[in-house]
Amino acid sequence: MDAQGRDSASDMTSMKDQVGEKAAHLKDTVADLGRKAGDKLDEQRVRAAQSFDQTASALHEGGERLAQKTSSAAHATADKIQVAADYLRDHDAKAMVEDLGGIIKRHPGQALAAAVFVGFLAGRAIRNGN
């Protein structure tokens, strides 16, 4: 092989190595971003559960001061919020998505209605934000 051929082969090998390094760096960056997103999601999930806990406690305490009929409604609401807090604390994002998929499969009509309603609210929020 002449000098020019060796230089071309060397350049090709160098470019191949550089592409490999860039691909590995990109893969590491994407993996890091995925971990950070998962960590943020878990952090928000824990915060939401804590907020639900606080709301449930406040309703229980407030329910003590109300009349018996109103008190039982406040306690029932607080119990439901407590269940939501426990669910958020005990399930990661993947488990929640799987549960949501199961609910959608069992109740497709209601899921479609809920999606339309959420879309309507999101559209109004975006329109009012402008």
FILOMI-66435 format. One record per residue (C-alpha): x, y, z; residue in one letter; chain. Coordinates in steps of 0.02 Angstrom, whole numbers, plus 50000, padded with zeros to 5 digits. Example, Ala and Ser with C-alpha at 12.3 -4.5 7.8 and 13.67 -1.06 7.14 Angstrom:
BEGIN
- east/north/up/resn/chain
- 50615/49775/50390/A/A .
- 50684/49947/50357/S/A .
This chain:
BEGIN
- east/north/up/resn/chain
- 50000/50000/50000/M/A .
- 50070/50171/49957/D/A .
- 50082/50319/50076/A/A .
- 49921/50398/50014/Q/A .
- 49824/50236/50041/G/A .
- 49893/50218/50218/R/A .
- 49846/50398/50257/D/A .
- 49669/50369/50192/S/A .
- 49651/50210/50295/A/A .
- 49719/50301/50448/S/A .
- 49597/50445/50421/D/A .
- 49452/50322/50404/M/A .
- 49503/50233/50565/T/A .
- 49518/50400/50654/S/A .
- 49347/50457/50594/M/A .
- 49272/50289/50646/K/A .
- 49348/50308/50819/D/A .
- 49283/50486/50835/Q/A .
- 49108/50433/50782/V/A .
- 49113/50292/50908/G/A .
- 49168/50410/51046/E/A .
- 49031/50534/51002/K/A .
- 48900/50396/51000/A/A .
- 48957/50332/51170/A/A .
- 48953/50509/51240/H/A .
- 48779/50537/51169/L/A .
- 48719/50371/51242/K/A .
- 48788/50420/51414/D/A .
- 48706/50591/51402/T/A .
- 48537/50518/51357/V/A .
- 48550/50390/51497/A/A .
- 48595/50527/51620/D/A .
- 48447/50633/51565/L/A .
- 48333/50483/51586/G/A .
- 48397/50453/51763/R/A .
- 48375/50637/51806/K/A .
- 48197/50638/51737/A/A .
- 48155/50482/51837/G/A .
- 48229/50558/51994/D/A .
- 48128/50718/51969/K/A .
- 47970/50617/51941/L/A .
- 47999/50517/52099/D/A .
- 48034/50678/52196/E/A .
- 47871/50756/52135/Q/A .
- 47777/50595/52174/R/A .
- 47841/50599/52354/V/A .
- 47796/50783/52371/R/A .
- 47621/50751/52307/A/A .
- 47598/50609/52431/A/A .
- 47656/50721/52573/Q/A .
- 47537/50858/52518/S/A .
- 47394/50733/52514/F/A .
- 47443/50674/52689/D/A .
- 47438/50853/52753/Q/A .
- 47270/50886/52670/T/A .
- 47196/50726/52741/A/A .
- 47259/50770/52915/S/A .
- 47187/50945/52903/A/A .
- 47019/50876/52849/L/A .
- 47019/50750/52991/H/A .
- 47058/50888/53116/E/A .
- 46928/51004/53040/G/A .
- 46802/50864/53036/G/A .
- 46817/50848/53224/E/A .
- 46749/51025/53243/R/A .
- 46600/51007/53126/L/A .
- 46430/50931/53156/A/A .
- 46418/50741/53148/Q/A .
- 46345/50734/52973/K/A .
- 46473/50853/52900/T/A .
- 46609/50771/53001/S/A .
- 46579/50600/52925/S/A .
- 46585/50675/52750/A/A .
- 46748/50763/52791/A/A .
- 46820/50602/52862/H/A .
- 46765/50503/52709/A/A .
- 46849/50632/52597/T/A .
- 47005/50631/52705/A/A .
- 47010/50440/52696/D/A .
- 47002/50445/52505/K/A .
- 47142/50573/52498/I/A .
- 47243/50465/52617/Q/A .
- 47220/50317/52500/V/A .
- 47282/50426/52356/A/A .
- 47434/50478/52459/A/A .
- 47473/50296/52500/D/A .
- 47456/50248/52317/Y/A .
- 47575/50386/52260/L/A .
- 47700/50337/52393/R/A .
- 47693/50150/52354/D/A .
- 47692/50153/52163/H/A .
- 47824/50217/52043/D/A .
- 47783/50299/51876/A/A .
- 47790/50135/51779/K/A .
- 47667/50051/51897/A/A .
- 47549/50200/51887/M/A .
- 47553/50196/51696/V/A .
- 47516/50009/51699/E/A .
- 47370/50038/51819/D/A .
- 47304/50178/51708/L/A .
- 47314/50064/51557/G/A .
- 47211/49933/51650/G/A .
- 47079/50061/51697/I/A .
- 47069/50123/51518/I/A .
- 47045/49945/51455/K/A .
- 46908/49910/51583/R/A .
- 46818/50077/51556/H/A .
- 46856/50140/51379/P/A .
- 46703/50254/51366/G/A .
- 46736/50342/51530/Q/A .
- 46923/50354/51487/A/A .
- 46881/50438/51321/L/A .
- 46763/50559/51408/A/A .
- 46896/50600/51538/A/A .
- 47025/50628/51400/A/A .
- 46908/50747/51310/V/A .
- 46874/50841/51473/F/A .
- 47060/50855/51515/V/A .
- 47096/50912/51337/G/A .
- 46960/51044/51352/F/A .
- 47033/51107/51517/L/A .
- 47209/51108/51446/A/A .
- 47149/51205/51294/G/A .
- 47063/51334/51403/R/A .
- 47216/51351/51514/A/A .
- 47329/51376/51363/I/A .
- 47208/51499/51283/R/A .
- 47188/51598/51446/N/A .
- 47377/51597/51472/G/A .
- 47406/51691/51308/N/A .
